Amino acid sequence: MNGEVIIFWVTAIFAVVGAVGMVVSRKAVHSALWVAFTMVNLAILYFSLGAPFLGTTQIVVYTGAVMMLFLFVLMIVGVDSSDSLLETIKGQRLVAIILAFAFGSVLTSAITSTGFTSATGLAQSNEATGGNIEGLADLIFGRYLLAFEVTSALLITAAVGAMVLAHNERWAPRKTQAQLQRERTLSGHPTPLPNPGVLALHNSVDTPALLPDGTASQESLPTAFKATPQQIEDGTNEVTS
Amino acid sequence: MNPNNYLVLAGILFTIGALGVLVRRNAIIVFMSVELMLNAANLAFVAASHITGTLDGQAAAFYVMVVAAAEVVVGLAIIVSIFRTRRTASIDEASLLKY
């Protein structure tokens, strides 16, 4: 058993575990982390297959840029937006699993029956061109130069498209400083609101501040947290269990 | 080692990605499954380059990565703009074209 075989089996098992974890994770964040794990394992496979440039690019572009972009979008959409496990079409999940099994078996048997028995390896090609990166550069800036040039148009279109799609119009004009000041003065509460937890036993955001007369201040709380009626009635903000 | 193993691994990963597209309802996870399928195709390209001893497969994998990066940017922007208007990332909710 040589190094290539060991690397293959370890990374292959990890990659499949990561892919399955991506499909079965209920939370989208967990799925993203599983996919990143799979992609790192694929990068290791690229290194062992004699593609150090692609392995590095895989880590930089996929795990570094693409998956972090996914995590940013998850942050916008809401991290806890877990999938509903309700089936919209009855029996769809079972049929999908059966179809996937059938597809996978057909693919595997086709590859193993008509595939290759030995690999040439890249040693000769590397020797002829002076290395993996040099050879790849020869191809990209030589035979495939047109595709490389067209890629720039694709990237610019994608960047402009993303800017147009993600842009949102401002519906109301931005308030000026004078308007903000007028609203604040007319609101009847010109000073800043008390911070939550001031003079209280706890300093978490859900603990109302104690006013000088000992009453709990509802205004100190963010709108998401309301003091319990008990706390208001008692004039205390001790956490009652 | 038999180089078919790499191709079979790529096939298995592609199948799992396709399964993810079929069974998941969250648009972002569906999109991640598509990324996994692209990665499986990349692995097949690199393995083919290893088998034939030429670098063309690696050049193809490089272009797949570029296209995938562009596709992710546009796709995620579409998901974000759908989320802004419909407050959901579920692919069942975006059904306006159906009626």
Interface residues (C-beta under 8 A of the other chain):
Chain A: N2 E4 V5 F8 A12 A15 V16 A19 V20 M22 V23 A28 S31 A32 V35 T38 M39 L42 L45 Y46 L49 G50 A51 F53 L54 T57 Q58 V61 Y62 A65 V66 L69 F70 V73 L74 I76 V77 G78 S81 S82 D83 S84 T88 Q92 R93 A96 I97 L99 A100 F103 G104 L107 T108 I111 T112 G115 F116 T117 S118 A119 T120 G121 L122 Q124 S125 T129 N132 G135 L136 D138 L139 I140 R143 Y144 A147 T151 L154 L155 T157 A158 A159 G161 A162 L165 A166 N168
Chain B: M1 N2 P3 N4 N5 Y6 L7 V8 L9 G11 I12 L13 F14 T15 I16 G17 A18 L19 G20 L22 V23 R24 R25 N26 I28 I29 F31 M32 S33 E35 L36 N39 N42 L43 V46 A47 S49 H50 I51 T52 G53 T54 L55 D56 Q58 A59 A61 F62 Y63 M65 V66 V67 A68 A69 A70 E71 V72 V73 V74 L76 A77 I78 I79 V80 S81 F83 R84 A89 S90 D92
